Amino acid sequence: MSMVDALPEEAPVALVYNGSTAAVMMASPFDLSEFLTGFAVSEGIVSEASEVTEISAIKHAHGYEVRGRIPEDCSAAMDARRRASVGPMGCGLCGIESLDEATVFPGTVTPMAAGLETHARAALEALNAGQKRRDQVGAMHAAGFFTADGLVMLREDVGRHNALDKLIGALGGTDVRQGAVIITSRLSVDLVQKCVRAGISGLFALSSPTRAAVELARETGLTLMVLRREAVVAYTDETENCA
């Protein structure tokens, strides 16, 4: 195997609902049905994963097209979030058509389950152990969902937003109020938006969040935490709290 053959694959993926393209993202071309579903939920196109039906994926010469059906009354939401250009590696705000769209309030979430932060390090260890594609080719982000019982599932992608969207799609039907997401990337405001729209109450990462992410998390009720060597730092309150 050559050095190039050992690198991760990345390709344009068109996300198509009711025959209309909502976005074209650079992504890892696997778990595409979950990507289509999770993107629809995390972008507010639909409220529930079950609203995305009749999913199919088609491989073209230069990329992939993933098609699905959504209720007709959801088409207006899709049009409002339509993206005008290719998003490099799943950049969460690339291509939206106005500044107002970038700052839409995503709603609020219920408080994170009490004591869940004490299980975050075990979830991180399980996340690291479960990243099979990263072990094979490297350069992969991962997003996982965990509860007090441990890591429930994870998804990988070259793009951090894509990994989260795939996870959200895979979580369809799961009671997400009982757990939280842990992700191998920095915490940006768009990740907060996606989690809130999916009803997820807690978001953990290894690196510090942006100021905008903290401000939005406080407004929405999302618990935002960073796993540092010495402590788990919460940015939910007006002052940092360490656990």
C-alpha positions in Angstrom: 0.0 0.0 0.0 1.4 3.4 -1.0 1.4 6.5 1.3 -1.5 8.0 -0.7 -3.6 4.8 -0.4 -3.3 5.0 3.3 -4.8 8.5 3.5 -8.4 9.1 4.4 -10.9 9.5 1.6 -12.8 12.8 1.1 -15.4 13.6 -1.5 -18.2 16.0 -2.3 -21.5 14.8 -0.9 -24.7 16.4 -2.1 -27.5 16.3 0.5 -30.8 16.3 -1.4 -34.3 16.5 0.1 -37.5 16.3 -2.0 -35.3 16.6 -5.1 -33.7 19.9 -4.0 -30.1 20.1 -2.9 -29.7 21.6 0.6 -25.9 21.4 0.8 -22.8 20.0 -0.9 -20.2 19.1 1.8 -16.8 17.7 1.6 -17.0 14.5 3.7 -15.9 11.0 4.3 -18.1 8.9 2.0 -19.6 6.5 4.5 -22.6 6.5 6.9 -24.2 8.7 4.3 -27.8 7.9 5.3 -27.1 9.0 8.8 -25.4 12.1 7.4 -28.5 13.1 5.5 -30.7 12.5 8.5 -28.5 14.2 11.0 -27.9 17.2 8.9 -31.6 17.7 8.5 -32.1 17.6 12.3 -29.1 19.7 13.2 -29.9 22.4 10.7 -33.5 22.6 11.8 -34.9 21.3 8.5 -36.9 18.6 10.4 -37.7 18.1 14.1 -37.3 14.4 14.2 -35.0 11.9 12.5 -38.0 9.8 11.5 -39.2 12.6 9.3 -36.4 11.8 6.8 -37.5 8.8 4.7 -36.9 7.0 1.4 -33.1 7.5 1.7 -30.8 6.4 -1.1 -27.2 7.1 -2.0 -25.8 7.3 -5.5 -22.1 7.3 -6.4 -21.2 9.6 -9.3 -17.9 10.0 -11.1 -16.8 13.0 -8.9 -18.8 12.5 -5.7 -21.9 11.2 -4.0 -25.6 12.2 -3.9 -27.7 11.3 -1.0 -31.5 11.6 -1.5 -34.4 11.6 1.0 -38.0 12.7 1.5 -39.1 15.1 4.1 -42.6 16.4 4.9 -43.7 19.2 2.5 -44.1 21.7 5.3 -40.4 21.2 6.1 -39.3 22.5 2.7 -39.6 26.1 3.8 -37.2 25.5 6.6 -34.8 23.8 4.1 -35.1 26.8 1.8 -34.3 29.1 4.7 -31.1 27.2 5.5 -30.1 26.6 1.9 -26.4 26.8 1.3 -25.0 28.4 -1.8 -21.5 26.9 -2.0 -19.5 23.8 -1.2 -18.5 23.7 2.5 -14.9 22.6 3.0 -14.6 19.6 5.2 -18.1 20.2 6.7 -17.5 23.7 7.9 -20.7 24.4 9.8 -21.5 27.9 8.5 -20.0 27.8 5.1 -22.2 29.0 2.2 -25.2 30.3 4.2 -26.7 33.2 2.4 -26.9 35.9 5.1 -25.4 36.9 8.4 -28.8 36.6 10.0 -28.8 32.9 9.2 -25.6 32.4 11.0 -27.0 33.7 14.3 -30.5 32.1 14.4 -31.4 31.1 17.9 -31.7 27.3 17.9 -34.0 27.0 20.9 -33.4 25.6 24.4 -32.6 22.2 26.0 -33.5 20.5 29.2 -30.7 20.4 31.9 -28.0 17.8 31.4 -28.5 14.7 33.5 -26.9 15.2 37.0 -23.5 13.7 37.5 -22.9 12.9 33.9 -19.6 14.8 33.9 -18.1 12.1 36.2 -18.4 9.6 33.3 -16.8 11.8 30.7 -13.2 10.5 31.0 -14.3 6.9 30.7 -16.3 8.0 27.6 -13.2 9.6 26.1 -11.2 6.5 26.6 -13.9 4.4 24.9 -14.1 7.0 22.1 -10.3 6.8 21.5 -10.4 3.0 21.5 -13.4 2.9 19.1 -11.9 5.1 16.4 -11.1 2.3 14.0 -11.0 4.4 10.9 -8.6 6.9 12.5 -6.4 3.9 13.5 -6.4 2.8 9.8 -5.8 6.1 8.0 -5.5 8.9 10.6 -6.9 12.4 10.2 -10.3 11.6 11.4 -12.6 13.4 13.9 -15.0 11.5 16.0 -18.2 12.4 17.8 -19.6 10.0 20.5 -22.7 9.9 22.6 -22.4 8.6 26.2 -24.6 8.1 29.2 -23.9 7.0 32.8 -23.6 3.5 31.5 -20.8 4.3 29.1 -20.2 5.2 25.4 -23.3 4.3 23.4 -22.1 5.0 19.9 -19.6 7.0 17.8 -19.2 8.2 14.3 -16.1 9.4 12.4 -15.5 11.8 9.5 -12.7 14.0 8.2 -14.9 17.0 9.2 -15.9 17.6 12.8 -19.3 18.9 11.9 -19.9 15.9 9.6 -19.0 13.5 12.4 -21.5 15.2 14.7 -24.2 15.2 12.0 -23.7 11.5 11.4 -23.9 10.8 15.1 -27.1 12.8 15.4 -28.5 10.8 12.5 -27.5 7.5 14.1 -29.2 8.6 17.4 -32.6 8.8 15.8 -35.1 7.3 18.3 -32.7 7.5 21.2 -33.6 9.5 24.4 -30.7 11.9 24.1 -31.8 13.6 27.4 -30.0 10.8 29.2 -26.6 11.5 27.8 -24.2 14.0 26.2 -21.9 14.3 23.2 -18.1 14.1 23.4 -16.2 15.3 20.3 -12.5 15.4 19.3 -12.4 19.0 18.2 -12.6 22.5 19.5 -16.1 23.8 20.6 -17.4 26.3 18.2 -20.8 28.0 18.1 -22.1 25.9 15.2 -21.6 22.7 17.2 -23.6 24.2 20.0 -26.4 25.1 17.5 -26.4 21.6 16.1 -26.6 19.9 19.5 -29.4 22.1 20.7 -31.5 21.5 17.6 -31.0 17.8 18.2 -32.2 18.1 21.8 -28.7 17.2 23.3 -28.1 18.8 26.7 -24.3 18.4 27.1 -21.3 18.8 24.9 -17.8 17.8 25.9 -14.4 18.3 24.1 -10.7 18.4 24.7 -10.0 22.0 23.7 -11.4 25.3 24.9 -14.6 26.7 23.4 -14.9 30.0 21.6 -16.5 32.9 23.4 -19.5 32.8 21.0 -20.0 29.1 21.8 -20.0 29.8 25.6 -22.5 32.7 25.2 -24.9 30.6 23.1 -24.6 27.6 25.4 -25.6 29.8 28.4 -28.6 31.2 26.5 -29.8 27.8 25.4 -29.2 25.8 28.6 -26.6 23.5 27.0 -23.8 22.3 29.4 -20.5 23.0 27.8 -17.4 21.2 29.3 -13.8 20.7 28.5 -11.7 17.7 29.6 -8.4 19.0 30.8 -5.6 17.0 32.4 -6.3 18.3 35.9 -10.1 18.7 35.8 -13.3 18.8 33.8 -14.0 22.5 33.3 -17.6 23.7 32.9 -18.4 26.9 31.0 -22.1 26.8 31.7 -22.2 29.4 34.5 -20.9 32.9 34.5 -17.7 31.6 36.1 -15.7 28.5 35.2 -16.4 25.5 37.4 -14.0 22.6 37.8 -15.1 19.1 38.6 
